[in-house]
Amino acid sequence: MNQPPGFLAHYEGDSVAVAVGDVAAGPAQCGYLRGPDAVDLEVLQDIPLGHKVALVDIKKGEDVREYGARTAVASADIRKGEYVHVHNVRSARWQNSTA
């Protein structure tokens, strides 16, 4: 890597990664704590510090994996490079609640 990555994922196979700073739409890299050194990614929207980006296409109803575990369920189709937040995921912990 020539520059620090814009995103960090914990495990290879995670479907999202966290922005380590404000990341503008365009080319970026994602680093891994356990996995490949880095992967290139085309970010589709600006993503603020601490928020997530999709590393793969995720279909509505599919599990979202982070930290090597299921953390959320997609409430809409999410494209690789898209901003992942409350508008397109629901916490796996609360998925059966009516709130």
MOPAC internal coordinates of N, CA, C and O (Angstrom, degrees):
PM7 1SCF
backbone

  N    0.0000 0     0.00 0     0.00 0    0    0    0
  C    1.4538 1     0.00 0     0.00 0    1    0    0
  C    1.5263 1   108.90 1     0.00 0    2    1    0
  O    1.2310 1   120.66 1   -48.63 1    3    2    1
  N    1.3085 1   116.34 1   131.37 1    3    2    1
  C    1.4515 1   121.10 1   177.65 1    5    3    2
  C    1.5186 1   112.38 1   -87.46 1    6    5    3
  O    1.2310 1   120.31 1   156.64 1    7    6    5
  N    1.3011 1   117.01 1   -23.36 1    7    6    5
  C    1.4586 1   121.79 1  -179.79 1    9    7    6
  C    1.5246 1   108.62 1  -138.26 1   10    9    7
  O    1.2310 1   120.03 1   -20.12 1   11   10    9
  N    1.3211 1   117.56 1   159.88 1   11   10    9
  C    1.4686 1   118.55 1   178.57 1   13   11   10
  C    1.5311 1   110.22 1   -63.10 1   14   13   11
  O    1.2310 1   120.19 1   -33.81 1   15   14   13
  N    1.3236 1   117.25 1   146.19 1   15   14   13
  C    1.4701 1   119.40 1   179.41 1   17   15   14
  C    1.5265 1   111.31 1   -69.11 1   18   17   15
  O    1.2310 1   121.19 1   -26.67 1   19   18   17
  N    1.3228 1   115.32 1   153.33 1   19   18   17
  C    1.4649 1   121.08 1   176.05 1   21   19   18
  C    1.5172 1   112.15 1   -80.58 1   22   21   19
  O    1.2310 1   120.99 1   157.22 1   23   22   21
  N    1.3414 1   115.72 1   -22.78 1   23   22   21
  C    1.4628 1   121.33 1  -176.77 1   25   23   22
  C    1.5214 1   109.55 1  -133.62 1   26   25   23
  O    1.2310 1   121.59 1   -23.96 1   27   26   25
  N    1.3285 1   114.57 1   156.04 1   27   26   25
  C    1.4568 1   121.07 1   177.57 1   29   27   26
  C    1.5201 1   109.20 1  -131.56 1   30   29   27
  O    1.2310 1   120.76 1   -51.33 1   31   30   29
  N    1.3346 1   116.15 1   128.67 1   31   30   29
  C    1.4596 1   122.69 1   173.04 1   33   31   30
  C    1.5157 1   107.20 1  -114.18 1   34   33   31
  O    1.2310 1   120.50 1   -26.66 1   35   34   33
  N    1.3009 1   116.65 1   153.34 1   35   34   33
  C    1.4565 1   120.20 1  -177.72 1   37   35   34
  C    1.5219 1   112.71 1   -85.25 1   38   37   35
  O    1.2310 1   120.34 1   133.12 1   39   38   37
  N    1.3284 1   116.96 1   -46.88 1   39   38   37
  C    1.4591 1   120.71 1  -174.00 1   41   39   38
  C    1.5181 1   110.48 1  -130.62 1   42   41   39
  O    1.2310 1   120.93 1   -34.74 1   43   42   41
  N    1.3285 1   115.82 1   145.26 1   43   42   41
  C    1.4494 1   119.67 1   169.52 1   45   43   42
  C    1.5273 1   106.56 1   -58.79 1   46   45   43
  O    1.2310 1   119.98 1   -45.15 1   47   46   45
  N    1.3178 1   117.63 1   134.85 1   47   46   45
  C    1.4597 1   121.60 1  -175.95 1   49   47   46
  C    1.5115 1   112.97 1   101.58 1   50   49   47
  O    1.2310 1   119.67 1   165.80 1   51   50   49
  N    1.3534 1   118.23 1   -14.20 1   51   50   49
  C    1.4654 1   119.94 1   172.45 1   53   51   50
  C    1.5272 1   108.13 1   -63.00 1   54   53   51
  O    1.2310 1   120.29 1   -36.81 1   55   54   53
  N    1.3217 1   117.04 1   143.19 1   55   54   53
  C    1.4600 1   120.09 1  -179.62 1   57   55   54
  C    1.5245 1   112.53 1   -96.16 1   58   57   55
  O    1.2310 1   120.04 1   172.12 1   59   58   57
  N    1.3346 1   117.52 1    -7.88 1   59   58   57
  C    1.4645 1   121.77 1   176.46 1   61   59   58
  C    1.5180 1   109.83 1  -135.91 1   62   61   59
  O    1.2310 1   121.38 1   -20.99 1   63   62   61
  N    1.3324 1   114.97 1   159.01 1   63   62   61
  C    1.4619 1   122.13 1   175.84 1   65   63   62
  C    1.5173 1   107.86 1  -137.02 1   66   65   63
  O    1.2310 1   120.39 1   -21.90 1   67   66   65
  N    1.3157 1   116.86 1   158.10 1   67   66   65
  C    1.4596 1   123.67 1  -175.28 1   69   67   66
  C    1.5279 1   110.27 1  -101.25 1   70   69   67
  O    1.2310 1   120.77 1   -43.41 1   71   70   69
  N    1.3258 1   116.13 1   136.59 1   71   70   69
  C    1.4634 1   121.48 1   177.05 1   73   71   70
  C    1.5275 1   109.27 1   -71.10 1   74   73   71
  O    1.2310 1   120.47 1   -50.80 1   75   74   73
  N    1.3346 1   116.70 1   129.20 1   75   74   73
  C    1.4653 1   121.25 1   179.26 1   77   75   74
  C    1.5304 1   111.34 1   -92.48 1   78   77   75
  O    1.2310 1   120.67 1  -176.02 1   79   78   77
  N    1.3027 1   116.32 1     3.98 1   79   78   77
  C    1.4600 1   125.06 1   174.98 1   81   79   78
  C    1.5139 1   105.95 1  -170.83 1   82   81   79
  O    1.2310 1   119.91 1    -3.49 1   83   82   81
  N    1.3179 1   117.77 1   176.51 1   83   82   81
  C    1.4655 1   119.77 1   174.27 1   85   83   82
  C    1.5269 1   107.68 1   -65.79 1   86   85   83
  O    1.2310 1   120.18 1   -51.90 1   87   86   85
  N    1.3238 1   117.27 1   128.10 1   87   86   85
  C    1.4617 1   121.97 1  -177.93 1   89   87   86
  C    1.5225 1   108.80 1  -118.82 1   90   89   87
  O    1.2310 1   120.70 1   -55.91 1   91   90   89
  N    1.3322 1   116.27 1   124.09 1   91   90   89
  C    1.4617 1   121.61 1   178.20 1   93   91   90
  C    1.5239 1   109.83 1   -81.10 1   94   93   91
  O    1.2310 1   121.00 1   -26.94 1   95   94   93
  N    1.3237 1   115.69 1   153.06 1   95   94   93
  C    1.4561 1   120.73 1   174.90 1   97   95   94
  C    1.5217 1   108.96 1   -55.36 1   98   97   95
  O    1.2310 1   121.18 1   -38.35 1   99   98   97
  N    1.3299 1   115.34 1   141.65 1   99   98   97
  C    1.4581 1   120.94 1  -179.28 1  101   99   98
  C    1.5076 1   110.34 1   131.44 1  102  101   99
  O    1.2310 1   120.03 1    14.89 1  103  102  101
  N    1.3334 1   117.54 1  -165.11 1  103  102  101
  C    1.4640 1   120.10 1  -177.54 1  105  103  102
  C    1.5307 1   112.02 1   -69.19 1  106  105  103
  O    1.2310 1   121.17 1   -38.35 1  107  106  105
  N    1.3288 1   115.36 1   141.65 1  107  106  105
  C    1.4694 1   121.43 1   178.51 1  109  107  106
  C    1.5214 1   107.78 1  -152.60 1  110  109  107
  O    1.2310 1   121.00 1   -10.27 1  111  110  109
  N    1.3107 1   115.69 1   169.73 1  111  110  109
  C    1.4565 1   121.80 1   174.91 1  113  111  110
  C    1.5208 1   109.35 1  -119.91 1  114  113  111
  O    1.2310 1   121.57 1   -29.38 1  115  114  113
  N    1.3228 1   114.60 1   150.62 1  115  114  113
  C    1.4520 1   122.17 1   174.27 1  117  115  114
  C    1.5170 1   107.57 1  -119.52 1  118  117  115
  O    1.2310 1   120.65 1   -54.66 1  119  118  117
  N    1.3145 1   116.37 1   125.34 1  119  118  117
  C    1.4528 1   121.98 1   174.73 1  121  119  118
  C    1.5158 1   110.16 1   -97.82 1  122  121  119
  O    1.2310 1   120.86 1   -20.22 1  123  122  121
  N    1.3203 1   115.96 1   159.78 1  123  122  121
  C    1.4657 1   122.14 1  -178.67 1  125  123  122
  C    1.5166 1   110.32 1  -123.70 1  126  125  123
  O    1.2310 1   120.88 1   -36.95 1  127  126  125
  N    1.3224 1   115.92 1   143.05 1  127  126  125
  C    1.4570 1   119.88 1   170.03 1  129  127  126
  C    1.5157 1   110.39 1   -75.10 1  130  129  127
  O    1.2310 1   120.47 1   140.18 1  131  130  129
  N    1.3485 1   116.70 1   -39.82 1  131  130  129
  C    1.4618 1   122.84 1   177.24 1  133  131  130
  C    1.5126 1   107.89 1  -135.62 1  134  133  131
  O    1.2310 1   121.30 1   -81.69 1  135  134  133
  N    1.3059 1   115.11 1    98.31 1  135  134  133
  C    1.4555 1   119.85 1  -178.79 1  137  135  134
  C    1.5080 1   109.37 1   159.41 1  138  137  135
  O    1.2310 1   120.18 1    25.10 1  139  138  137
  N    1.3267 1   117.27 1  -154.90 1  139  138  137
  C    1.4578 1   119.78 1   179.95 1  141  139  138
  C    1.5341 1   110.46 1   -63.19 1  142  141  139
  O    1.2310 1   120.49 1   -21.23 1  143  142  141
  N    1.3272 1   116.68 1   158.77 1  143  142  141
  C    1.4699 1   119.85 1   178.70 1  145  143  142
  C    1.5191 1   110.60 1   -56.66 1  146  145  143
  O    1.2310 1   120.52 1   130.11 1  147  146  145
  N    1.3292 1   116.62 1   -49.89 1  147  146  145
  C    1.4628 1   121.15 1  -178.97 1  149  147  146
  C    1.5183 1   109.16 1  -165.50 1  150  149  147
  O    1.2310 1   121.17 1   -25.06 1  151  150  149
  N    1.3185 1   115.37 1   154.94 1  151  150  149
  C    1.4603 1   121.56 1   172.48 1  153  151  150
  C    1.5218 1   107.86 1  -129.18 1  154  153  151
  O    1.2310 1   121.15 1   -32.54 1  155  154  153
  N    1.3257 1   115.41 1   147.46 1  155  154  153
  C    1.4593 1   120.91 1   176.51 1  157  155  154
  C    1.5167 1   109.25 1   -82.98 1  158  157  155
  O    1.2310 1   121.09 1   -31.58 1  159  158  157
  N    1.3269 1   115.51 1   148.42 1  159  158  157
  C    1.4503 1   121.91 1  -175.39 1  161  159  158
  C    1.5141 1   109.07 1  -146.89 1  162  161  159
  O    1.2310 1   119.81 1   -40.73 1  163  162  161
  N    1.3255 1   117.97 1   139.27 1  163  162  161
  C    1.4563 1   122.91 1   172.97 1  165  163  162
  C    1.5312 1   106.81 1   -99.02 1  166  165  163
  O    1.2310 1   120.67 1   -70.31 1  167  166  165
  N    1.3319 1   116.32 1   109.69 1  167  166  165
  C    1.4620 1   122.48 1  -177.15 1  169  167  166
  C    1.5292 1   108.50 1   -82.86 1  170  169  167
  O    1.2310 1   120.19 1   -51.69 1  171  170  169
  N    1.3383 1   117.24 1   128.31 1  171  170  169
  C    1.4604 1   121.86 1  -173.07 1  173  171  170
  C    1.5201 1   114.51 1   -88.25 1  174  173  171
  O    1.2310 1   119.77 1   155.70 1  175  174  173
  N    1.3322 1   118.04 1   -24.30 1  175  174  173
  C    1.4698 1   122.76 1   177.27 1  177  175  174
  C    1.5211 1   108.48 1  -137.69 1  178  177  175
  O    1.2310 1   120.73 1   -21.77 1  179  178  177
  N    1.3325 1   116.21 1   158.23 1  179  178  177
  C    1.4617 1   119.40 1   171.94 1  181  179  178
  C    1.5209 1   107.99 1   -60.85 1  182  181  179
  O    1.2310 1   120.74 1   -40.70 1  183  182  181
  N    1.3442 1   116.19 1   139.30 1  183  182  181
  C    1.4605 1   120.79 1  -179.05 1  185  183  182
  C    1.5210 1   108.60 1  -129.47 1  186  185  183
  O    1.2310 1   120.32 1   -58.31 1  187  186  185
  N    1.3455 1   117.00 1   121.69 1  187  186  185
  C    1.4668 1   120.13 1  -177.83 1  189  187  186
  C    1.5327 1   112.87 1   -74.84 1  190  189  187
  O    1.2310 1   121.51 1   -22.39 1  191  190  189
  N    1.3074 1   114.72 1   157.61 1  191  190  189
  C    1.4594 1   123.69 1   175.35 1  193  191  190
  C    1.5211 1   110.89 1   -44.08 1  194  193  191
  O    1.2310 1   120.52 1   -48.43 1  195  194  193
  N    1.3296 1   116.62 1   131.57 1  195  194  193
  C    1.4551 1   121.66 1   175.55 1  197  195  194
  C    1.5086 1   114.95 1    84.59 1  198  197  195
  O    1.2310 1   119.95 1   172.69 1  199  198  197
  N    1.3305 1   117.71 1    -7.31 1  199  198  197
  C    1.4628 1   120.53 1   179.86 1  201  199  198
  C    1.5278 1   109.17 1   -96.29 1  202  201  199
  O    1.2310 1   120.28 1    -6.64 1  203  202  201
  N    1.3235 1   117.06 1   173.36 1  203  202  201
  C    1.4583 1   121.14 1  -169.06 1  205  203  202
  C    1.5227 1   113.75 1  -112.05 1  206  205  203
  O    1.2310 1   121.96 1   -25.26 1  207  206  205
  N    1.3344 1   113.85 1   154.74 1  207  206  205
  C    1.4593 1   122.85 1   173.84 1  209  207  206
  C    1.5278 1   107.63 1  -124.57 1  210  209  207
  O    1.2310 1   120.72 1   -32.98 1  211  210  209
  N    1.3279 1   116.23 1   147.02 1  211  210  209
  C    1.4624 1   120.74 1   175.88 1  213  211  210
  C    1.5177 1   109.82 1   -79.41 1  214  213  211
  O    1.2310 1   120.53 1   -50.43 1  215  214  213
  N    1.3294 1   116.59 1   129.57 1  215  214  213
  C    1.4604 1   122.27 1   177.29 1  217  215  214
  C    1.5204 1   112.10 1   -90.03 1  218  217  215
  O    1.2310 1   120.70 1   164.86 1  219  218  217
  N    1.3215 1   116.27 1   -15.14 1  219  218  217
  C    1.4628 1   123.55 1  -179.94 1  221  219  218
  C    1.5211 1   107.80 1  -143.74 1  222  221  219
  O    1.2310 1   120.06 1   -15.89 1  223  222  221
  N    1.3176 1   117.49 1   164.11 1  223  222  221
  C    1.4637 1   120.71 1   170.76 1  225  223  222
  C    1.5271 1   107.75 1   -67.81 1  226  225  223
  O    1.2310 1   120.93 1   -43.54 1  227  226  225
  N    1.3282 1   115.82 1   136.46 1  227  226  225
  C    1.4657 1   121.78 1   179.68 1  229  227  226
  C    1.5257 1   107.03 1  -127.56 1  230  229  227
  O    1.2310 1   120.07 1   -57.73 1  231  230  229
  N    1.3021 1   117.47 1   122.27 1  231  230  229
  C    1.4670 1   121.94 1   179.79 1  233  231  230
  C    1.5316 1   110.84 1   -83.32 1  234  233  231
  O    1.2310 1   121.01 1   -29.52 1  235  234  233
  N    1.3151 1   115.67 1   150.48 1  235  234  233
  C    1.4619 1   120.96 1   175.56 1  237  235  234
  C    1.5197 1   109.41 1   -52.09 1  238  237  235
  O    1.2310 1   120.80 1   -48.78 1  239  238  237
  N    1.3362 1   116.08 1   131.22 1  239  238  237
  C    1.4602 1   122.19 1   179.94 1  241  239  238
  C    1.5163 1   113.99 1    92.59 1  242  241  239
  O    1.2310 1   119.87 1   166.46 1  243  242  241
  N    1.3324 1   117.86 1   -13.54 1  243  242  241
  C    1.4590 1   120.41 1   179.04 1  245  243  242
  C    1.5183 1   111.20 1   -79.89 1  246  245  243
  O    1.2310 1   121.35 1   -25.33 1  247  246  245
  N    1.3244 1   115.02 1   154.67 1  247  246  245
  C    1.4566 1   121.46 1   176.71 1  249  247  246
  C    1.5259 1   110.45 1   -69.95 1  250  249  247
  O    1.2310 1   121.02 1   -34.60 1  251  250  249
  N    1.3227 1   115.65 1   145.40 1  251  250  249
  C    1.4571 1   123.44 1   171.62 1  253  251  250
  C    1.5191 1   105.90 1  -105.76 1  254  253  251
  O    1.2310 1   120.66 1   -53.25 1  255  254  253
  N    1.3268 1   116.34 1   126.75 1  255  254  253
  C    1.4676 1   121.47 1  -176.62 1  257  255  254
  C    1.5228 1   109.93 1  -108.66 1  258  257  255
  O    1.2310 1   121.74 1   -48.22 1  259  258  257
  N    1.3225 1   114.28 1   131.78 1  259  258  257
  C    1.4632 1   122.60 1   175.89 1  261  259  258
  C    1.5283 1   106.52 1  -146.93 1  262  261  259
  O    1.2310 1   119.95 1   -33.22 1  263  262  261
  N    1.3202 1   117.70 1   146.78 1  263  262  261
  C    1.4713 1   121.90 1  -176.96 1  265  263  262
  C    1.5195 1   111.50 1    60.72 1  266  265  263
  O    1.2310 1   120.06 1  -157.05 1  267  266  265
  N    1.3508 1   117.49 1    22.95 1  267  266  265
  C    1.4518 1   121.05 1  -178.51 1  269  267  266
  C    1.5157 1   113.78 1    75.55 1  270  269  267
  O    1.2310 1   120.11 1  -166.71 1  271  270  269
  N    1.3357 1   117.40 1    13.29 1  271  270  269
  C    1.4621 1   121.38 1  -176.56 1  273  271  270
  C    1.5313 1   110.87 1  -138.09 1  274  273  271
  O    1.2310 1   120.76 1   -18.79 1  275  274  273
  N    1.3131 1   116.16 1   161.21 1  275  274  273
  C    1.4675 1   122.29 1   175.36 1  277  275  274
  C    1.5264 1   107.82 1   -73.03 1  278  277  275
  O    1.2310 1   120.56 1   -60.17 1  279  278  277
  N    1.3306 1   116.53 1   119.83 1  279  278  277
  C    1.4671 1   119.88 1  -179.28 1  281  279  278
  C    1.5188 1   113.44 1  -116.96 1  282  281  279
  O    1.2310 1   120.51 1   158.72 1  283  282  281
  N    1.3366 1   116.63 1   -21.28 1  283  282  281
  C    1.4631 1   119.73 1  -175.89 1  285  283  282
  C    1.5166 1   109.16 1  -155.46 1  286  285  283
  O    1.2310 1   121.33 1    -7.89 1  287  286  285
  N    1.3322 1   115.06 1   172.11 1  287  286  285
  C    1.4518 1   123.33 1   174.65 1  289  287  286
  C    1.5219 1   106.90 1  -125.88 1  290  289  287
  O    1.2310 1   120.35 1   -45.74 1  291  290  289
  N    1.3274 1   116.93 1   134.26 1  291  290  289
  C    1.4637 1   120.70 1   179.64 1  293  291  290
  C    1.5236 1   109.80 1   -68.05 1  294  293  291
  O    1.2310 1   120.49 1   -51.45 1  295  294  293
  N    1.3274 1   116.66 1   128.55 1  295  294  293
  C    1.4675 1   121.53 1   176.83 1  297  295  294
  C    1.5266 1   110.99 1   -96.25 1  298  297  295
  O    1.2310 1   120.55 1   178.28 1  299  298  297
  N    1.3221 1   116.56 1    -1.72 1  299  298  297
  C    1.4666 1   124.14 1   176.39 1  301  299  298
  C    1.5249 1   106.83 1  -154.94 1  302  301  299
  O    1.2310 1   120.69 1   -17.59 1  303  302  301
  N    1.3204 1   116.29 1   162.41 1  303  302  301
  C    1.4624 1   119.20 1   172.62 1  305  303  302
  C    1.5236 1   108.40 1   -64.17 1  306  305  303
  O    1.2310 1   120.49 1   -41.13 1  307  306  305
  N    1.3315 1   116.67 1   138.87 1  307  306  305
  C    1.4658 1   122.73 1  -179.01 1  309  307  306
  C    1.5231 1   107.36 1  -127.54 1  310  309  307
  O    1.2310 1   120.64 1   -53.02 1  311  310  309
  N    1.3200 1   116.38 1   126.98 1  311  310  309
  C    1.4632 1   120.11 1   179.27 1  313  311  310
  C    1.5226 1   110.54 1   -88.79 1  314  313  311
  O    1.2310 1   121.08 1   -29.33 1  315  314  313
  N    1.3229 1   115.55 1   150.67 1  315  314  313
  C    1.4569 1   121.29 1   173.47 1  317  315  314
  C    1.5263 1   108.70 1   -53.56 1  318  317  315
  O    1.2310 1   120.61 1   -49.16 1  319  318  317
  N    1.3381 1   116.44 1   130.84 1  319  318  317
  C    1.4597 1   121.77 1  -179.41 1  321  319  318
  C    1.5162 1   114.17 1    91.70 1  322  321  319
  O    1.2310 1   120.09 1   175.97 1  323  322  321
  N    1.3240 1   117.44 1    -4.03 1  323  322  321
  C    1.4628 1   121.80 1  -177.36 1  325  323  322
  C    1.5326 1   111.19 1   -87.03 1  326  325  323
  O    1.2310 1   121.33 1   -29.63 1  327  326  325
  N    1.3088 1   115.06 1   150.37 1  327  326  325
  C    1.4591 1   123.89 1   176.26 1  329  327  326
  C    1.5280 1   108.84 1   -64.31 1  330  329  327
  O    1.2310 1   120.13 1   -51.65 1  331  330  329
  N    1.3205 1   117.36 1   128.35 1  331  330  329
  C    1.4628 1   123.19 1  -179.54 1  333  331  330
  C    1.5205 1   107.87 1  -112.66 1  334  333  331
  O    1.2310 1   120.90 1   -61.24 1  335  334  333
  N    1.3239 1   115.88 1   118.76 1  335  334  333
  C    1.4658 1   120.67 1  -177.84 1  337  335  334
  C    1.5318 1   108.15 1  -158.48 1  338  337  335
  O    1.2310 1   119.86 1    14.05 1  339  338  337
  N    1.3030 1   117.87 1  -165.95 1  339  338  337
  C    1.4672 1   122.30 1  -173.04 1  341  339  338
  C    1.5309 1   113.25 1   -62.36 1  342  341  339
  O    1.2310 1   119.45 1   162.53 1  343  342  341
  N    1.3224 1   118.66 1   -17.47 1  343  342  341
  C    1.4643 1   120.41 1   179.55 1  345  343  342
  C    1.5321 1   112.72 1   -76.92 1  346  345  343
  O    1.2310 1   119.98 1   164.55 1  347  346  345
  N    1.3517 1   117.63 1   -15.45 1  347  346  345
  C    1.4638 1   118.29 1  -178.09 1  349  347  346
  C    1.5340 1   114.41 1  -137.41 1  350  349  347
  O    1.2310 1   120.02 1  -171.59 1  351  350  349
  N    1.3260 1   117.57 1     8.41 1  351  350  349
  C    1.4729 1   121.55 1   173.13 1  353  351  350
  C    1.5221 1   109.98 1  -139.88 1  354  353  351
  O    1.2310 1   121.97 1   -21.07 1  355  354  353
  N    1.3137 1   113.83 1   158.93 1  355  354  353
  C    1.4702 1   121.32 1   174.68 1  357  355  354
  C    1.5170 1   106.69 1  -131.72 1  358  357  355
  O    1.2310 1   120.54 1   -43.82 1  359  358  357
  N    1.3040 1   116.57 1   136.18 1  359  358  357
  C    1.4528 1   121.27 1  -179.49 1  361  359  358
  C    1.5213 1   110.86 1   -53.67 1  362  361  359
  O    1.2310 1   120.24 1   -46.07 1  363  362  361
  N    1.3088 1   117.14 1   133.93 1  363  362  361
  C    1.4626 1   121.20 1   176.45 1  365  363  362
  C    1.5159 1   110.66 1   -64.53 1  366  365  363
  O    1.2310 1   120.96 1   150.12 1  367  366  365
  N    1.3101 1   115.77 1   -29.88 1  367  366  365
  C    1.4619 1   120.17 1  -178.56 1  369  367  366
  C    1.5234 1   111.55 1   -65.07 1  370  369  367
  O    1.2310 1   120.42 1   144.52 1  371  370  369
  N    1.3352 1   116.80 1   -35.48 1  371  370  369
  C    1.4645 1   120.42 1  -174.90 1  373  371  370
  C    1.5197 1   112.27 1  -111.33 1  374  373  371
  O    1.2310 1   118.92 1  -162.53 1  375  374  373
  N    1.3182 1   119.66 1    17.47 1  375  374  373
  C    1.4620 1   121.02 1  -171.77 1  377  375  374
  C    1.5272 1   113.82 1   -62.74 1  378  377  375
  O    1.2310 1   119.52 1   156.50 1  379  378  377
  N    1.3133 1   118.52 1   -23.50 1  379  378  377
  C    1.4719 1   119.85 1  -179.39 1  381  379  378
  C    1.5169 1   113.32 1   -95.04 1  382  381  379
  O    1.2310 1   120.10 1  -178.04 1  383  382  381
  N    1.3514 1   117.42 1     1.96 1  383  382  381
  C    1.4545 1   119.23 1   178.12 1  385  383  382
  C    1.5118 1   110.38 1   -80.10 1  386  385  383
  O    1.2310 1   119.93 1   -17.80 1  387  386  385
  N    1.3180 1   117.75 1   162.20 1  387  386  385
  C    1.4637 1   122.00 1   179.70 1  389  387  386
  C    1.5153 1   111.76 1   -97.84 1  390  389  387
  O    1.2310 1   120.11 1   176.83 1  391  390  389
  N    1.3223 1   117.40 1    -3.17 1  391  390  389
  C    1.4787 1   120.10 1  -178.81 1  393  391  390
  C    1.5082 1   111.22 1   -74.18 1  394  393  391
  O    1.2310 1   120.10 1   180.00 1  395  394  393

